[in-house]
Amino acid sequence: MAEEAFGALGAEHALSVALAAAEAAGQAALPYFRRAPAVENKAGPGGFDPVTRGDREAELALRARLFEAFPNHGLRGEEGEDERPESPYQWIMDPIDGTRAFITGLVHWGVLLGLAYEGQTVLGVMHQPFTGEFWWGYGARAGYRRGAHSQPLRTRTGLALAEAHLATTDPYLFPQEEAPVFQALRSATRHCRFGTDCYGYGMLAQGQLDLVLESGLSPWDIEPLLPIIRGAGGVVTGWDGAACLGPRGAVLASGCPALHEEALVLLSTL
């Protein structure tokens, strides 16, 4: 977390509030999980961007907890209007990342919550309510908790690209012009898993996966995950290596800098 934010809030206090808010959001979403919730399509004809009552109630729970703790902070969420955009502190929230998984009864979804200070996301939390798991990160620290068990998070290192485990949510989500990028990286790695949504980034931070490649992400899809991955020793950039993810929302996340550079070299030739 930026030193200024440390001084104003206290990192552990901000983390405690974020964990409690994510847990409250998870409890708001769970009654709709595996209960065939009604699904609206925000994309309209020709697309599919689902939202459920679980998404909306989870975001309301996040906003209520955060406003109670930090009434002067800004709030930016997928399902609601921005609040207090002038504040240097902005909470970025995705109440259910992986709504497609949520509506089909799969567990690869989660509550995402990040804190940005003056435009830099400095703290992040991911929570999977059905399994009771939490991932969190700020600064050079990242951790995992499930019930009474907790542990520091460290990514896997020392791997060549040919040994790496890759994940993406859905290869068919890449536009036609981007599909060769995914196929090249998939061919260069040991194997690939699909359908992971935010859970893939949690597994990367935990040292189970080594690379995640995605495109078309919005800020609330990825910003809360950045402090977790970086705190665990990983790297996240755009496909061109720029720290800014760019307008396409194209993301490459890697377990270690050397692996990231090897992957970027491959992507630069396409």
C-alpha positions as CSV (number, residue, x, y, z in Angstrom):
1,M,0.0,0.0,0.0
2,A,1.3,3.5,-0.7
3,E,2.9,5.0,2.3
4,E,0.4,7.9,2.3
5,A,-2.5,5.4,2.5
6,F,-0.7,3.4,5.3
7,G,-0.5,6.6,7.4
8,A,-4.1,7.7,6.9
9,L,-5.9,4.3,7.3
10,G,-3.6,1.7,8.7
11,A,-3.1,-1.2,6.3
12,E,-4.4,-3.9,8.8
13,H,-7.5,-1.9,9.5
14,A,-8.3,-1.4,5.8
15,L,-7.7,-5.1,5.3
16,S,-10.0,-6.1,8.2
17,V,-12.8,-3.9,6.8
18,A,-12.3,-5.3,3.3
19,L,-12.4,-8.9,4.5
20,A,-15.5,-8.3,6.5
21,A,-17.2,-6.5,3.6
22,A,-16.3,-9.3,1.2
23,E,-17.7,-11.9,3.6
24,A,-21.0,-10.0,4.0
25,A,-21.3,-9.8,0.2
26,G,-20.7,-13.5,-0.1
27,Q,-23.4,-14.2,2.5
28,A,-25.8,-12.0,0.4
29,A,-25.0,-13.9,-2.8
30,L,-25.0,-17.5,-1.4
31,P,-28.8,-17.9,-1.1
32,Y,-29.0,-17.6,-4.9
33,F,-26.2,-20.0,-5.7
34,R,-27.4,-23.4,-7.0
35,R,-31.0,-22.1,-6.7
36,A,-31.6,-21.4,-10.4
37,P,-31.7,-17.6,-10.0
38,A,-33.4,-15.4,-12.6
39,V,-30.8,-14.1,-15.0
40,E,-30.9,-10.8,-16.9
41,N,-28.7,-10.2,-19.9
42,K,-27.0,-6.8,-19.8
43,A,-25.5,-7.2,-23.2
44,G,-28.8,-7.3,-25.1
45,P,-29.3,-9.2,-28.4
46,G,-26.2,-10.9,-29.8
47,G,-24.3,-10.9,-26.6
48,F,-24.4,-12.4,-23.1
49,D,-23.4,-10.5,-20.0
50,P,-25.5,-12.1,-17.2
51,V,-26.5,-10.5,-13.9
52,T,-28.6,-11.9,-11.1
53,R,-30.2,-10.7,-7.9
54,G,-27.3,-12.2,-6.1
55,D,-24.9,-9.8,-7.9
56,R,-27.0,-6.8,-7.0
57,E,-27.5,-7.8,-3.4
58,A,-23.9,-8.6,-2.9
59,E,-22.9,-5.2,-4.2
60,L,-25.4,-3.5,-1.8
61,A,-23.8,-5.4,1.1
62,L,-20.3,-4.2,0.0
63,R,-21.4,-0.6,-0.3
64,A,-23.2,-0.7,3.1
65,R,-20.1,-2.1,4.9
66,L,-17.7,0.3,3.2
67,F,-19.8,3.4,3.8
68,E,-20.2,2.5,7.4
69,A,-16.4,2.2,7.9
70,F,-15.2,4.9,5.4
71,P,-18.1,7.4,4.7
72,N,-15.8,9.7,2.7
73,H,-14.3,7.1,0.4
74,G,-15.4,6.6,-3.2
75,L,-17.2,3.5,-4.4
76,R,-17.0,2.0,-7.9
77,G,-18.9,-1.1,-8.6
78,E,-20.1,-3.1,-11.6
79,E,-23.8,-3.0,-10.7
80,G,-24.2,0.5,-9.3
81,E,-23.4,4.2,-9.8
82,D,-20.0,5.7,-8.8
83,E,-20.1,7.4,-5.5
84,R,-17.8,10.2,-4.3
85,P,-15.5,10.0,-7.3
86,E,-13.5,13.0,-6.0
87,S,-12.1,11.1,-3.1
88,P,-8.4,9.9,-3.3
89,Y,-9.6,6.6,-1.9
90,Q,-11.7,4.5,-4.2
91,W,-13.1,1.1,-3.5
92,I,-13.4,-1.0,-6.6
93,M,-15.8,-3.9,-6.4
94,D,-17.1,-6.8,-8.4
95,P,-19.8,-8.5,-6.3
96,I,-19.7,-11.7,-8.3
97,D,-16.8,-12.1,-10.7
98,G,-17.7,-15.2,-12.7
99,T,-21.5,-14.8,-13.0
100,R,-21.5,-17.5,-15.7
101,A,-20.0,-19.9,-13.2
102,F,-22.4,-18.7,-10.5
103,I,-25.5,-19.4,-12.6
104,T,-24.4,-22.8,-13.6
105,G,-23.5,-24.0,-10.1
106,L,-19.7,-24.0,-10.6
107,V,-17.5,-22.7,-7.8
108,H,-15.1,-20.6,-10.0
109,W,-16.6,-17.3,-8.9
110,G,-15.8,-14.8,-6.2
111,V,-16.3,-11.5,-4.5
112,L,-13.6,-9.0,-5.6
113,L,-12.8,-5.8,-3.6
114,G,-9.9,-3.5,-4.1
115,L,-8.8,-0.2,-2.6
116,A,-7.1,2.4,-4.9
117,Y,-5.3,5.4,-3.5
118,E,-4.7,8.3,-6.0
119,G,-5.3,5.9,-8.9
120,Q,-3.1,3.1,-7.7
121,T,-4.7,-0.1,-6.4
122,V,-3.0,-0.8,-3.2
123,L,-5.0,-3.5,-1.4
124,G,-7.1,-6.4,-2.7
125,V,-9.3,-9.1,-1.4
126,M,-10.9,-12.1,-3.2
127,H,-13.5,-14.3,-1.5
128,Q,-15.1,-17.6,-2.6
129,P,-18.1,-17.8,-0.3
130,F,-19.2,-21.4,-1.1
131,T,-15.7,-22.8,-0.2
132,G,-15.1,-20.2,2.5
133,E,-11.8,-19.1,1.0
134,F,-10.1,-15.7,1.2
135,W,-7.1,-14.3,-0.7
136,W,-5.7,-10.9,0.2
137,G,-2.7,-8.8,-0.6
138,Y,-1.1,-5.4,-0.1
139,G,2.5,-4.1,-0.5
140,A,4.8,-7.1,-0.5
141,R,2.4,-9.3,1.5
142,A,-0.3,-11.7,0.4
143,G,-2.2,-14.4,2.3
144,Y,-4.8,-17.1,2.2
145,R,-7.4,-18.1,4.7
146,R,-10.0,-20.8,5.0
147,G,-11.6,-21.4,8.3
148,A,-8.9,-21.7,11.0
149,H,-6.1,-22.3,8.4
150,S,-4.1,-19.4,7.1
151,Q,-0.8,-19.2,5.2
152,P,1.3,-16.7,3.3
153,L,0.9,-16.7,-0.5
154,R,3.9,-17.3,-2.8
155,T,3.9,-17.9,-6.5
156,R,5.8,-20.7,-8.1
157,T,9.2,-19.7,-9.6
158,G,12.1,-21.2,-11.6
159,L,10.0,-22.5,-14.5
160,A,10.6,-22.2,-18.2
161,L,7.6,-21.4,-20.4
162,A,7.4,-25.0,-21.6
163,E,6.8,-26.2,-18.0
164,A,4.2,-23.7,-17.1
165,H,0.5,-24.3,-16.4
166,L,-1.7,-21.7,-18.2
167,A,-5.3,-20.7,-17.5
168,T,-8.0,-18.6,-19.2
169,T,-11.7,-18.3,-18.6
170,D,-12.9,-19.1,-22.1
171,P,-10.8,-19.3,-25.3
172,Y,-13.9,-18.3,-27.3
173,L,-14.0,-15.0,-25.5
174,F,-10.9,-13.8,-27.4
175,P,-11.9,-11.7,-30.5
176,Q,-10.8,-13.3,-33.8
177,E,-7.8,-11.1,-34.1
178,E,-6.5,-12.1,-30.6
179,A,-7.2,-15.8,-30.8
180,P,-3.7,-16.5,-32.4
181,V,-2.1,-15.0,-29.3
182,F,-3.8,-17.4,-27.0
183,Q,-3.2,-20.3,-29.2
184,A,0.5,-19.5,-29.4
185,L,0.9,-19.3,-25.7
186,R,-1.1,-22.4,-25.1
187,S,1.1,-24.3,-27.6
188,A,4.2,-23.1,-25.8
189,T,3.1,-24.2,-22.3
190,R,2.7,-27.6,-20.7
191,H,-1.1,-27.5,-20.4
192,C,-4.1,-25.2,-20.1
193,R,-7.2,-25.0,-17.9
194,F,-10.4,-23.2,-18.7
195,G,-13.4,-21.8,-16.8
196,T,-11.4,-20.2,-14.0
197,D,-12.5,-16.6,-13.9
198,C,-11.1,-14.9,-10.8
199,Y,-10.3,-18.3,-9.2
200,G,-7.4,-18.7,-11.7
201,Y,-5.7,-15.7,-10.3
202,G,-6.1,-17.1,-6.8
203,M,-4.4,-20.3,-7.9
204,L,-1.6,-18.4,-9.6
205,A,-0.9,-16.5,-6.3
206,Q,-1.0,-19.8,-4.5
207,G,1.6,-21.4,-6.8
208,Q,-0.8,-23.9,-8.5
209,L,-0.9,-22.1,-11.8
210,D,1.8,-20.1,-13.5
211,L,0.2,-18.0,-16.2
212,V,-3.2,-16.4,-16.8
213,L,-4.0,-14.8,-20.2
214,E,-7.3,-12.9,-20.7
215,S,-8.8,-10.0,-22.6
216,G,-11.8,-7.8,-22.4
217,L,-11.6,-7.2,-18.7
218,S,-13.1,-4.2,-16.9
219,P,-11.3,-2.5,-14.0
220,W,-13.4,-4.3,-11.4
221,D,-12.5,-7.7,-13.0
222,I,-8.7,-7.3,-12.4
223,E,-7.8,-4.3,-10.2
224,P,-8.7,-6.0,-6.9
225,L,-6.5,-9.0,-7.9
226,L,-3.4,-7.0,-8.6
227,P,-2.2,-6.5,-5.0
228,I,-2.8,-10.2,-4.3
229,I,-0.7,-11.4,-7.3
230,R,2.1,-8.9,-6.8
231,G,2.2,-9.4,-3.0
232,A,2.7,-13.1,-3.7
233,G,5.6,-12.4,-6.0
234,G,3.8,-12.4,-9.3
235,V,3.6,-10.0,-12.2
236,V,0.6,-8.5,-14.1
237,T,0.8,-6.3,-17.2
238,G,-0.9,-5.8,-20.5
239,W,0.0,-8.0,-23.4
240,D,2.6,-5.4,-24.5
241,G,4.3,-5.4,-21.1
242,A,2.9,-2.0,-20.1
243,A,1.8,-1.5,-16.5
244,C,-1.4,0.0,-17.8
245,L,-3.8,-2.7,-18.9
246,G,-5.1,-0.6,-21.8
247,P,-8.5,-0.1,-23.3
248,R,-8.8,-3.8,-24.5
249,G,-8.5,-5.1,-20.9
250,A,-5.8,-7.5,-22.2
251,V,-4.0,-9.1,-19.2
252,L,-1.0,-11.4,-18.8
253,A,-0.4,-12.5,-15.2
254,S,2.7,-14.7,-14.3
255,G,4.1,-16.3,-11.3
256,C,7.6,-14.8,-11.6
257,P,9.3,-12.0,-13.6
258,A,11.5,-14.3,-15.7
259,L,8.5,-16.4,-16.8
260,H,6.6,-13.2,-17.6
261,E,9.4,-11.9,-19.8
262,E,9.6,-15.2,-21.7
263,A,5.9,-15.1,-22.3
264,L,6.0,-11.4,-23.4
265,V,8.8,-12.2,-25.9
266,L,6.6,-14.8,-27.5
267,L,3.6,-12.5,-27.6
268,S,5.7,-9.7,-29.2
269,T,6.4,-11.9,-32.2
270,L,2.7,-12.3,-33.1
